Amino acid sequence: MQFDLFYEISQPPHLARSETQAYADTLAEIELADRLGFGCAWLVEHHFMRGYSHSSKPDLVLAAASQRTRRIRLGLSVVPLPYHHPVHVAERVATLDILTGGRLELGIGRGFSPQEYGVFGAAMSDSRSRTAESLAILRQSFLRRPVTFHGEHYHLDALDILPYPVQSPHPPLWTAAVSPDTFTWAAQQQLGMLAGPFKPWMMVKHDIRNYLDSAAAAPAPRAGMTVGIFCLPDGKRARELAKPALTWFYNALFATTLPVLEKLYPSYEHFHDLGRFRSLIKLGINLKLLETFGMAVVGTPAECIEKLQKYREAGVTNLLCAVGAGALPTEAIQESMHCIAEDVMPALRT
């Protein structure tokens, strides 16, 4: 199991740090992760989510990170395809692959925010068809020849989409997966899948099994799982620091998804399966609840290794670590990164 990093570039009120400092902290942590041996640093794309995520142009941040690192791979997770023109996406992806020296990982998705859909002029009911067409165009753009495509949403004729990516045949492709149907679709499309942190582990485990069962033998399926984590040699101190940070992060996360839970938007009916958790969410998230649902891992290295075994045994190949969930000072996050790299990763890599 490979250990990656996951970033929202959050702005928790209790940190009282500027956006400039948040970006500087993120780049410094990715630079440290490169030295410590983490596999990939993933950045999301979200819009209009004050506090929870200020990562609206992750490709620019990854471009900056690429100039400060040498080995760590750099992941867009994810580009919400329904409200981006696929030609723009293809151009951004190829440019970023060049700048990273062929270290890009590309995650795609449909997005989940009604506000984002409204602002960018896309219909949530078209999310699946737009995503499928955009992916087809992306794949054509990687073939290094003019692209012709005629679908419901996009029409291209012998279009030279430049530049070309460095990696051959293309950067590894992933998709965000929340709906059970998406896990199956990811396997059929031979995409890696990125799960969480929306759902409890008991549900995600079942989804991962369906993904693995549906995947072809080659290429080997790739299953990513995002987990809030904080690990220190002193377990008591780890819990004292992690409790407010992870509680804030997951409360902020569910505050962004509740509007979808309350109203079943077309093509997003799968969120109904999460509706049973609304009462718990509204009562408030706490660390014990997060740990019970397998959405957070906190403790000493030995405790974290024990808790993380279930993800590896279920087939998770990439653990996307939200270290401190971006809600702690960078000094504490970097301390935990050292602890994870030195005392946890060696036990779970094989």
C-alpha positions as CSV (number, residue, x, y, z in Angstrom):
1,M,0.0,0.0,0.0
2,Q,1.4,3.3,-1.1
3,F,1.1,6.4,1.2
4,D,0.0,9.6,-0.6
5,L,-1.0,13.0,0.7
6,F,-4.4,14.7,0.2
7,Y,-5.0,18.4,0.3
8,E,-8.1,20.7,0.3
9,I,-6.0,23.8,1.2
10,S,-8.4,24.5,4.1
11,Q,-8.7,27.8,5.9
12,P,-10.0,26.8,9.4
13,P,-10.9,30.0,11.4
14,H,-8.9,28.7,14.5
15,L,-5.7,28.7,12.5
16,A,-5.9,32.3,11.6
17,R,-3.5,31.9,8.7
18,S,-3.6,33.9,5.5
19,E,-4.3,32.2,2.1
20,T,-0.7,33.1,1.2
21,Q,0.6,31.2,4.2
22,A,-1.8,28.3,3.5
23,Y,-0.3,27.9,0.0
24,A,3.2,28.2,1.3
25,D,2.6,25.6,4.0
26,T,1.1,23.2,1.4
27,L,4.2,23.6,-0.9
28,A,6.6,23.2,2.0
29,E,4.8,20.0,3.1
30,I,4.9,18.5,-0.4
31,E,8.6,19.3,-0.6
32,L,9.1,17.5,2.7
33,A,6.9,14.6,1.4
34,D,9.3,14.3,-1.6
35,R,12.2,13.8,0.8
36,L,10.3,11.4,3.1
37,G,9.2,9.0,0.3
38,F,5.5,9.6,0.1
39,G,4.2,8.4,-3.3
40,C,1.9,11.2,-4.5
41,A,0.5,14.6,-3.4
42,W,-3.2,15.0,-4.5
43,L,-4.9,18.4,-4.7
44,V,-8.7,18.8,-5.1
45,E,-10.5,21.4,-7.2
46,H,-13.4,23.1,-5.4
47,H,-15.0,26.4,-5.8
48,F,-16.9,28.8,-3.5
49,M,-16.3,26.7,-0.3
50,R,-15.0,29.3,2.1
51,G,-13.0,27.7,4.9
52,Y,-13.4,24.1,3.7
53,S,-11.4,24.4,0.5
54,H,-9.5,27.2,-1.2
55,S,-8.0,25.0,-3.9
56,S,-9.7,26.3,-7.0
57,K,-6.8,26.0,-9.4
58,P,-4.8,23.0,-8.2
59,D,-2.9,22.6,-11.5
60,L,-1.1,25.9,-10.7
61,V,-0.2,24.7,-7.3
62,L,1.1,21.4,-8.6
63,A,3.1,23.3,-11.3
64,A,4.8,25.2,-8.5
65,A,5.3,22.0,-6.5
66,S,6.9,20.3,-9.5
67,Q,9.7,22.8,-9.5
68,R,10.5,22.1,-5.8
69,T,10.4,18.3,-5.9
70,R,12.1,15.5,-7.9
71,R,10.4,12.1,-7.1
72,I,6.9,12.5,-5.6
73,R,4.1,12.2,-8.1
74,L,1.6,15.0,-8.3
75,G,-2.1,14.4,-8.6
76,L,-5.1,16.4,-9.8
77,S,-8.0,14.9,-7.8
78,V,-10.3,15.6,-9.3
79,V,-11.0,17.7,-12.4
80,P,-14.9,18.0,-12.5
81,L,-15.4,17.4,-16.2
82,P,-19.0,18.5,-16.6
83,Y,-18.1,22.2,-16.1
84,H,-14.8,22.3,-18.0
85,H,-14.4,22.1,-21.7
86,P,-12.5,18.8,-22.5
87,V,-10.1,20.6,-24.8
88,H,-9.0,23.0,-22.0
89,V,-8.6,20.0,-19.8
90,A,-6.5,18.1,-22.3
91,E,-4.2,21.2,-22.8
92,R,-3.8,21.7,-19.0
93,V,-3.1,18.1,-18.4
94,A,-0.4,17.8,-21.1
95,T,1.2,21.1,-20.0
96,L,1.3,20.0,-16.4
97,D,2.7,16.6,-17.4
98,I,5.6,18.4,-19.2
99,L,6.3,20.7,-16.2
100,T,6.3,17.8,-13.7
101,G,8.7,15.7,-15.9
102,G,6.1,13.0,-16.4
103,R,5.0,12.8,-12.7
104,L,1.3,13.7,-13.2
105,E,-1.6,11.6,-12.0
106,L,-5.0,12.7,-13.4
107,G,-8.2,12.2,-11.5
108,I,-11.6,13.0,-13.1
109,G,-15.0,13.3,-11.6
110,R,-18.5,14.8,-11.9
111,G,-18.4,17.2,-9.0
112,F,-21.2,17.3,-6.5
113,S,-21.9,21.0,-5.8
114,P,-25.2,22.4,-7.1
115,Q,-23.7,25.9,-6.8
116,E,-20.7,25.0,-8.9
117,Y,-23.0,23.5,-11.6
118,G,-25.1,26.6,-11.6
119,V,-22.3,29.1,-11.8
120,F,-20.5,27.3,-14.6
121,G,-23.7,26.7,-16.6
122,A,-23.9,22.9,-16.5
123,A,-26.9,20.7,-15.7
124,M,-26.4,18.1,-13.0
125,S,-28.7,15.8,-15.0
126,D,-26.1,15.8,-17.8
127,S,-23.2,15.0,-15.5
128,R,-22.7,11.4,-16.6
129,S,-23.0,12.0,-20.3
130,R,-20.7,15.0,-20.2
131,T,-18.1,13.1,-18.2
132,A,-18.2,10.2,-20.6
133,E,-17.8,12.4,-23.7
134,S,-15.0,14.4,-22.0
135,L,-13.1,11.3,-21.1
136,A,-13.4,10.0,-24.7
137,I,-12.0,13.3,-26.0
138,L,-9.2,13.2,-23.4
139,R,-8.2,9.7,-24.5
140,Q,-8.2,10.8,-28.2
141,S,-6.0,13.8,-27.3
142,F,-3.4,11.4,-25.9
143,L,-3.0,9.6,-29.3
144,R,-0.9,12.5,-30.7
145,R,-3.1,13.0,-33.8
146,P,-5.9,15.3,-34.7
147,V,-9.1,14.7,-32.7
148,T,-12.5,14.3,-34.3
149,F,-15.5,13.8,-32.0
150,H,-19.2,14.3,-32.4
151,G,-21.4,13.7,-29.4
152,E,-24.4,15.1,-27.7
153,H,-22.4,17.9,-26.0
154,Y,-19.1,18.3,-28.0
155,H,-18.3,18.5,-31.7
156,L,-14.7,18.6,-32.8
157,D,-13.2,18.2,-36.3
158,A,-9.6,17.3,-36.9
159,L,-8.5,19.4,-34.0
160,D,-4.8,19.6,-33.0
161,I,-4.9,19.6,-29.3
162,L,-1.4,20.7,-28.1
163,P,0.9,20.1,-26.4
164,Y,1.3,16.4,-25.9
165,P,1.9,14.8,-22.5
166,V,5.3,13.3,-21.6
167,Q,4.1,10.0,-20.2
168,S,3.3,7.2,-22.7
169,P,0.6,6.5,-23.5
170,H,-0.7,9.1,-21.0
171,P,-0.7,10.1,-17.4
172,P,-2.4,7.5,-15.2
173,L,-6.2,8.1,-15.1
174,W,-8.4,7.9,-12.0
175,T,-11.9,8.8,-11.1
176,A,-13.6,9.9,-8.0
177,A,-16.1,7.3,-6.8
178,V,-19.0,7.8,-4.5
179,S,-21.9,6.1,-6.2
180,P,-21.8,2.3,-6.3
181,D,-22.4,2.5,-10.1
182,T,-19.3,4.7,-10.5
183,F,-17.1,2.0,-8.9
184,T,-18.3,-0.5,-11.5
185,W,-17.9,2.1,-14.3
186,A,-14.3,2.8,-13.2
187,A,-13.4,-0.8,-13.5
188,Q,-15.0,-1.1,-16.9
189,Q,-13.1,2.0,-18.1
190,Q,-9.8,0.7,-16.6
191,L,-9.5,3.7,-14.4
192,G,-8.1,3.9,-10.9
193,M,-10.7,4.8,-8.4
194,L,-10.5,7.4,-5.6
195,A,-12.9,6.9,-2.7
196,G,-13.8,9.0,0.3
197,P,-14.0,10.8,2.5
198,F,-17.8,11.0,2.0
199,K,-18.9,7.6,3.2
200,P,-18.2,5.3,6.2
201,W,-15.7,2.5,5.6
202,M,-18.4,-0.1,6.0
203,M,-19.9,1.2,2.7
204,V,-16.7,1.9,0.9
205,K,-15.3,-1.5,1.6
206,H,-18.3,-3.1,-0.2
207,D,-17.8,-0.7,-3.1
208,I,-14.1,-1.5,-3.4
209,R,-14.9,-5.2,-3.5
210,N,-17.3,-4.6,-6.4
211,Y,-14.6,-2.5,-8.2
212,L,-12.0,-5.2,-7.8
213,D,-14.4,-7.9,-8.9
214,S,-15.3,-5.9,-12.0
215,A,-11.8,-5.0,-13.0
216,A,-9.9,-6.8,-15.7
217,A,-6.7,-8.6,-14.7
218,A,-4.6,-6.1,-16.7
219,P,-3.8,-3.4,-16.0
220,A,-3.8,-4.0,-12.3
221,P,-6.7,-2.1,-10.6
222,R,-5.8,0.9,-8.4
223,A,-7.9,1.7,-5.4
224,G,-7.4,4.9,-3.6
225,M,-8.9,5.8,-0.2
226,T,-8.8,9.2,1.6
227,V,-8.5,9.1,5.4
228,G,-8.0,11.8,7.9
229,I,-4.9,10.7,9.9
230,F,-2.7,12.0,12.6
231,C,0.1,9.9,14.1
232,L,2.7,10.8,16.8
233,P,4.8,8.7,19.2
234,D,2.8,10.2,22.0
235,G,-0.7,8.9,21.4
236,K,-2.4,11.1,24.0
237,R,-0.9,14.2,22.4
238,A,-1.9,13.0,18.9
239,R,-5.5,12.7,20.0
240,E,-5.5,16.1,21.7
241,L,-4.3,17.8,18.6
242,A,-6.3,15.7,16.1
243,K,-9.7,15.9,17.9
244,P,-10.5,19.6,17.1
245,A,-8.8,19.4,13.7
246,L,-10.5,16.3,12.3
247,T,-13.9,17.3,13.9
248,W,-13.7,20.7,12.1
249,F,-12.8,19.2,8.8
250,Y,-15.5,16.6,8.6
251,N,-18.1,19.0,9.9
252,A,-17.1,21.4,7.1
253,L,-17.1,18.5,4.6
254,F,-20.7,17.4,5.5
255,A,-21.9,21.0,5.5
256,T,-21.1,21.1,1.8
257,T,-22.8,17.8,1.0
258,L,-26.0,18.2,3.1
259,P,-27.7,20.3,0.4
260,V,-27.4,17.3,-1.9
261,L,-28.6,15.0,0.9
262,E,-31.7,17.1,1.4
263,K,-32.7,17.2,-2.2
264,L,-32.1,14.4,-4.7
265,Y,-30.7,16.0,-7.8
266,P,-31.1,14.2,-11.1
267,S,-28.2,11.7,-11.7
268,Y,-27.2,12.1,-8.0
269,E,-29.7,9.7,-6.5
270,H,-26.9,7.7,-4.9
271,F,-26.7,10.3,-2.2
272,H,-29.9,8.9,-0.9
273,D,-27.9,5.9,0.4
274,L,-26.1,8.4,2.7
275,G,-29.3,9.9,3.9
276,R,-29.4,7.5,6.9
277,F,-26.4,9.4,8.3
278,R,-28.1,12.8,8.2
279,S,-29.3,12.6,11.8
280,L,-25.9,11.8,13.0
281,I,-24.3,14.5,10.9
282,K,-26.8,17.1,12.1
283,L,-26.1,16.1,15.7
284,G,-22.5,16.8,15.2
285,I,-19.3,14.9,14.2
286,N,-16.8,13.8,16.8
287,L,-13.5,11.9,16.7
288,K,-14.9,8.7,18.2
289,L,-17.7,8.6,15.6
290,L,-15.1,9.2,12.8
291,E,-12.9,6.4,14.1
292,T,-15.9,4.1,14.5
293,F,-16.8,4.6,10.8
294,G,-13.2,4.2,9.6
295,M,-13.0,7.8,8.4
296,A,-10.2,8.8,10.7
297,V,-7.1,7.1,12.1
298,V,-5.3,8.7,15.1
299,G,-2.8,7.4,17.6
300,T,0.7,6.0,18.0
301,P,2.5,4.3,15.1
302,A,1.6,0.9,16.5
303,E,-2.1,1.9,16.8
304,C,-2.1,3.4,13.4
305,I,-0.6,0.4,11.8
306,E,-3.2,-1.8,13.4
307,K,-6.1,0.4,12.2
308,L,-4.7,0.8,8.7
309,Q,-4.3,-2.9,8.1
310,K,-8.0,-3.2,7.2
311,Y,-7.6,-0.9,4.2
312,R,-4.7,-2.8,2.8
313,E,-6.5,-6.1,3.3
314,A,-9.6,-4.8,1.5
315,G,-7.5,-3.9,-1.6
316,V,-6.6,-0.3,-1.1
317,T,-3.4,0.4,-3.1
318,N,-3.1,4.1,-2.4
319,L,-3.9,5.6,1.0
320,L,-4.5,9.3,0.6
321,C,-3.5,10.8,3.9
322,A,-5.2,14.0,5.0
323,V,-2.6,14.6,7.7
324,G,-4.3,16.7,10.4
325,A,-6.9,17.4,7.6
326,G,-5.1,20.7,6.9
327,A,-6.5,22.0,10.2
328,L,-3.4,22.1,12.3
329,P,-0.3,24.3,12.1
330,T,2.2,23.1,9.5
331,E,4.8,22.3,12.3
332,A,2.4,19.7,13.8
333,I,1.6,18.3,10.3
334,Q,5.2,18.0,9.4
335,E,6.0,16.3,12.7
336,S,3.2,13.7,12.0
337,M,4.5,13.3,8.4
338,H,7.9,12.3,9.8
339,C,6.3,9.8,12.2
340,I,4.2,8.2,9.4
341,A,7.1,8.0,7.0
342,E,9.6,6.6,9.5
343,D,7.4,4.4,11.7
344,V,4.2,3.5,9.8
345,M,4.9,3.3,6.1
346,P,7.6,0.6,6.3
347,A,5.2,-1.8,8.0
348,L,2.5,-1.4,5.3
349,R,4.3,-0.9,2.0
350,T,4.5,-4.5,1.1
